[in-house]
Amino acid sequence: MTAPTWGTDEQSGRPQTAQHYSVAPALGAPEGYVAPGMPGAPVAGYEPTAAGRPGPRRRTGLATATAVGAMLLGALAYGLAPLRAEDSIGWLAIAPAAAVAWPLGRLGGRSRVLPLLGALLAAGALFLGQLLLQSREIRSQQLPERAGAPIRVLLHDALVQWRADLRPLDLAFYGIALVGGFILTRRTASRS
């Protein structure tokens, strides 16, 4: 083994490299500056102030109140429909579902509760419409001894007749109203 010569690196045998010093002053970074790629650096297209701003305003209370009004109007339209074919009137079950779903989806936004509420309100509109239809039939067939009967007696008789006339096809219409109210509310909310 030979001894290393003067001016060479002891391990590799290469000559020592010159050390470079810069005479330029170090650049001062502004306070709060974070270099790109470092943690805390802003991402392109991101506004830090946008995180603090609320998104589109959702009015759940107004949406619910409007949907209840739409439910009552849908029940009124269903109960007073001039169609007398018993099997075809049930297909109007989707109309109250659409009437209820529109305000819930547009005003209420994307909430997990609102599609369920839309389904229940659509089925409620169908139920109230059928009760109104039954009470109209009872009123038209009313006997003279029941002419002065209070409205609660009329509603009781309508409910008894509704139970007696309930068919499996009516249950299918309730299913249509429930599914239609749920899906239409969810789709309307996703488009807003």
C-alpha positions as CSV (number, residue, x, y, z in Angstrom):
1,M,0.0,0.0,0.0
2,T,1.2,3.4,-0.9
3,A,0.9,6.5,1.2
4,P,-1.4,9.2,-0.1
5,T,0.3,12.1,-1.8
6,W,0.0,15.6,-0.7
7,G,-3.1,17.4,-2.1
8,T,-5.1,14.3,-2.7
9,D,-8.2,12.9,-1.0
10,E,-7.1,10.2,1.3
11,Q,-9.9,7.8,0.4
12,S,-10.2,8.1,-3.3
13,G,-6.9,9.3,-4.4
14,R,-8.4,12.1,-6.4
15,P,-7.2,15.7,-6.1
16,Q,-9.2,17.8,-3.7
17,T,-11.9,19.9,-5.2
18,A,-12.0,23.6,-4.9
19,Q,-14.6,25.1,-2.6
20,H,-16.9,27.6,-4.1
21,Y,-18.2,30.6,-2.3
22,S,-20.8,32.9,-3.5
23,V,-20.4,36.6,-3.1
24,A,-24.1,37.3,-3.9
25,P,-26.2,38.2,-0.9
26,A,-28.9,35.7,0.3
27,L,-32.3,36.6,-1.0
28,G,-34.7,37.6,1.8
29,A,-38.1,35.9,1.6
30,P,-41.2,37.9,2.5
31,E,-42.7,37.2,5.8
32,G,-45.1,34.2,5.6
33,Y,-43.7,33.0,2.3
34,V,-43.8,29.3,1.7
35,A,-41.9,27.8,-1.2
36,P,-43.9,25.9,-3.8
37,G,-44.1,22.2,-3.0
38,M,-43.6,22.8,0.7
39,P,-46.3,22.0,3.3
40,G,-48.6,25.0,3.5
41,A,-47.9,26.2,0.0
42,P,-51.1,27.3,-1.9
43,V,-52.4,25.0,-4.6
44,A,-52.9,26.4,-8.0
45,G,-56.6,27.4,-8.5
46,Y,-57.3,27.4,-4.8
47,E,-58.5,30.5,-3.0
48,P,-57.9,30.4,0.7
49,T,-60.7,32.8,1.3
50,A,-63.2,30.5,-0.5
51,A,-62.9,28.0,2.3
52,G,-64.4,30.4,4.8
53,R,-67.3,31.4,2.5
54,P,-70.5,29.5,2.8
55,G,-71.8,27.7,-0.3
56,P,-75.2,28.2,-1.8
57,R,-77.7,29.0,1.0
58,R,-80.0,26.1,1.8
59,R,-83.4,27.0,3.2
60,T,-84.6,23.7,4.7
61,G,-87.5,25.2,6.7
62,L,-88.8,27.1,3.7
63,A,-88.4,24.0,1.6
64,T,-90.3,21.9,4.1
65,A,-93.1,24.4,4.4
66,T,-93.4,24.7,0.6
67,A,-93.4,20.9,0.2
68,V,-96.2,20.6,2.8
69,G,-98.2,23.2,0.8
70,A,-97.5,21.2,-2.3
71,M,-98.7,18.0,-0.6
72,L,-102.0,19.7,0.4
73,L,-102.5,21.0,-3.1
74,G,-101.6,17.6,-4.6
75,A,-104.1,15.9,-2.3
76,L,-106.7,18.5,-3.3
77,A,-106.0,17.9,-7.0
78,Y,-106.1,14.1,-6.6
79,G,-109.3,14.1,-4.5
80,L,-111.1,16.5,-6.9
81,A,-109.9,14.9,-10.1
82,P,-112.7,14.5,-12.6
83,L,-111.4,11.1,-13.7
84,R,-113.8,8.4,-12.5
85,A,-112.0,5.3,-13.7
86,E,-110.8,3.8,-10.4
87,D,-107.8,2.1,-11.9
88,S,-106.5,5.1,-13.9
89,I,-106.7,7.6,-11.1
90,G,-104.1,5.9,-9.1
91,W,-101.5,6.7,-11.7
92,L,-101.8,10.3,-10.6
93,A,-99.7,9.2,-7.6
94,I,-96.5,10.4,-9.3
95,A,-97.9,14.0,-9.8
96,P,-98.0,14.8,-6.0
97,A,-94.6,13.2,-5.7
98,A,-93.2,15.5,-8.3
99,A,-95.0,18.5,-6.7
100,V,-93.5,17.7,-3.3
101,A,-90.0,16.8,-4.7
102,W,-89.4,20.0,-6.6
103,P,-89.4,22.5,-3.6
104,L,-87.6,20.1,-1.4
105,G,-84.8,19.5,-3.9
106,R,-84.5,23.1,-5.2
107,L,-84.7,24.9,-1.9
108,G,-83.5,22.3,0.6
109,G,-80.4,21.1,-1.3
110,R,-78.5,17.9,-0.7
111,S,-79.6,16.6,2.6
112,R,-80.0,12.9,3.5
113,V,-83.3,13.7,5.3
114,L,-85.1,15.5,2.5
115,P,-85.6,12.5,0.1
116,L,-87.1,10.6,3.0
117,L,-89.4,13.5,3.8
118,G,-90.3,13.8,0.1
119,A,-91.3,10.1,0.1
120,L,-93.5,10.5,3.2
121,L,-95.1,13.7,1.9
122,A,-95.9,12.1,-1.5
123,A,-97.5,9.2,0.2
124,G,-99.4,11.6,2.5
125,A,-100.7,13.5,-0.5
126,L,-101.9,10.3,-2.0
127,F,-103.6,9.2,1.3
128,L,-105.3,12.6,1.8
129,G,-106.4,12.7,-1.8
130,Q,-108.0,9.3,-1.5
131,L,-109.7,10.3,1.8
132,L,-111.1,13.4,0.0
133,L,-112.3,11.2,-2.9
134,Q,-114.0,8.9,-0.4
135,S,-115.6,11.8,1.5
136,R,-116.9,13.2,-1.8
137,E,-118.5,9.9,-2.6
138,I,-120.1,9.6,0.9
139,R,-121.3,13.2,0.6
140,S,-123.0,12.4,-2.8
141,Q,-124.6,9.3,-1.3
142,Q,-125.5,11.0,2.0
143,L,-128.7,9.9,3.6
144,P,-131.2,12.5,4.9
145,E,-130.7,11.5,8.5
146,R,-126.9,12.2,8.3
147,A,-127.3,15.6,6.5
148,G,-126.3,17.6,9.6
149,A,-123.4,15.3,10.6
150,P,-120.2,17.1,11.7
151,I,-117.1,16.8,9.5
152,R,-115.4,14.4,11.9
153,V,-118.2,11.9,11.4
154,L,-117.8,12.4,7.6
155,L,-114.0,11.8,7.9
156,H,-114.5,8.7,10.0
157,D,-116.9,7.3,7.5
158,A,-114.5,8.1,4.7
159,L,-111.7,6.3,6.5
160,V,-113.9,3.2,7.1
161,Q,-114.8,3.2,3.4
162,W,-111.2,3.7,2.4
163,R,-110.1,0.7,4.5
164,A,-112.9,-1.4,2.9
165,D,-112.0,-0.4,-0.6
166,L,-108.2,-0.8,-0.2
167,R,-106.9,-3.1,-2.9
168,P,-103.4,-4.5,-3.7
169,L,-103.2,-2.1,-6.6
170,D,-103.6,0.8,-4.2
171,L,-100.6,-0.4,-2.3
172,A,-98.7,-0.4,-5.6
173,F,-99.7,3.2,-6.0
174,Y,-98.4,4.0,-2.5
175,G,-95.1,2.3,-3.5
176,I,-95.0,4.5,-6.6
177,A,-95.6,7.6,-4.5
178,L,-92.9,6.6,-2.0
179,V,-90.2,5.7,-4.5
180,G,-91.2,8.6,-6.8
181,G,-91.0,11.1,-3.9
182,F,-87.6,9.8,-2.8
183,I,-86.0,9.6,-6.2
184,L,-87.4,12.9,-7.6
185,T,-86.3,14.8,-4.5
186,R,-82.8,13.4,-4.7
187,R,-82.5,14.1,-8.4
188,T,-83.8,17.6,-8.1
189,A,-81.3,18.3,-5.3
190,S,-78.4,17.0,-7.3
191,R,-79.3,19.3,-10.2
192,S,-79.5,22.5,-8.2
